[in-house]
């Protein structure tokens, strides 16, 4: 039976992944439309800014789902050669490092988001605020921390591999 944490992560990562996929699709259509309209002297104003902000959504919001699906690159051939206890220790150690890293990244994104919010920093052409993107990706980093905590629980219960 899946834990409450596991169910929360499954639902939240799916929602975040849908947002990331929608942002990616939007980026694609916007870029194609901009390229097609340029020869007619009608480029879409702010395309570069919108694509840059949407890219942050695609990357940040996609991270938890990729981690849950174990779609990232890892050095499996090294871990496979270790004994069972060595695998448990190595997998736990790497997850602890990742927890530390994503706590730092999330904290810094919230700090940057606060600075953007206080200073009123916006994109140059469309005047889109930066702080919601920083906060959103920061939340995704903290959800990623929960994904790694859930991984550690699974590792120690023998349910990981």
N, C-alpha and C positions, 0 to 999 in steps of 0.2 A: 504494500500500500504506500502510495506517495505521501510524503509529509506535507504539512501546510505550506512550508517554505517552498517545496518543490512545485506545488500547485500554483502558488503565487508567481514563482519565476516562470513557469510555463505560460501562464496567461499574460503576464507583463511583457515578457520577451517577445511573445507573438504580436502583441499590440505595437510594441516599439518597432518590430521588424516590418509590420504593415506600414507604419509611418515612414520608415527608411525606404521601403520599396516604392511608396507613393512619391516621395521626394525624388528618388532616382528617375522614375518615369516622367515626372514633371520636368526635371532637368533635361531629359532627352528631348521631349517635345518642345520645350522652350529653345533649346539650342538649334534644333532642326528648323523651327519657325524663324529664328533670327537669321540663320544662314540663308534660308530661302527668300527672306524679305530684303536682305541687304542689297542684292543687285537692282532692286526697284527703288532704292533710296529710302527704305522704310525699316531700318534696323529697330529692334525692340530695345527701348531705353532701359538700362540697368541690368541687362542680361548677365553680364560678368558678375555683378554683385549678387544677384539672386542665385546664380549657379554656385558661387562660392559659399553662400550661407546654406544652401540646400545640401551641398557636399558635406558640410559639418554634420547635418542631420543624418545623412546616409551612413557616414562612418560611425558616428557616436551611437545612433539608435540601433545600428545593426550588430554592434559588438556583443551584447548579452546573448542573442539568439545563436550567433556563430559559436560562442563558447559552449552553450548548452548542447549544440549539435556536434561539438568537437570538430568543427570545420576549419580550425586554424592549423598552421604548420607546426609540427612538433617532432622531436628527435626520437621516434619510436624505436629505432634500431638500437639505441643506447639503453633505453629502459628495458627492452625485451631480454637483454643479457643479464639483468640483475635477478637475484633471487626474490621470492615473493615479498619478504620483509623489506628488501632494498627498493622494490618498486613502490611499496607503500610509503616509505620514507622519502623517496625522490619525488613522487607525486604530491605528497603533502608539502614538502619543502618548496616546490615550484609554485604551488597554489598560495602558500604563505607569502612568497615574494610578490606574486601578482596582486594579492590583497593589499600589501603595503604600497605597491606602485599605483594601483587604482584609487586608493584612499588619497594619496598625494595628488594625483591628477584631478580627482573630483573636487578636493578642497581648493586647489589652485583655480579650477574653472569657476567655482563659486566666488572666489576672491576677485578674479578678473571680471566676472559678471557684475559683482558689486561696484567695481571701479567704473565699468561701462555705464551702469545705471546711474551712479552719482554724477559722473561727468557728462552724461547725456550723449555719449558717443553713438554716432549713427553712420550708415554707409553714405558715401559722398554724393551719389546721384539721386537715389530714391529716398534717402533719409530713413532707412530701415534701422531700427535699434538692434544692437549686437547682444545686449544682455540676455534676452530670452533664449537665444541659441546657446550661450555659455552655460546658463542654468540648466537647460535641457540636457546637454551633453554631460554636465556634471552629475545630474540625477542618474543618467545611464551608467556612469562610472560607478556610482554607489550600488546600483542594481547588479553590476558586474561583480562587485565585491561579494554580494550575496550569492551569486552563481558559484564563485570560488569556495565560499563557506559550505554551500550545498555539496560541491564536489568533494571537499574534505570529509564531510559526513558520510558520503557514499563510499569513499576510499576506505575509511575505517570500519564501515559495516560490511565491506567486501562486495558491494554492489556496483562498483565503478566500472569494471571492465567486463 
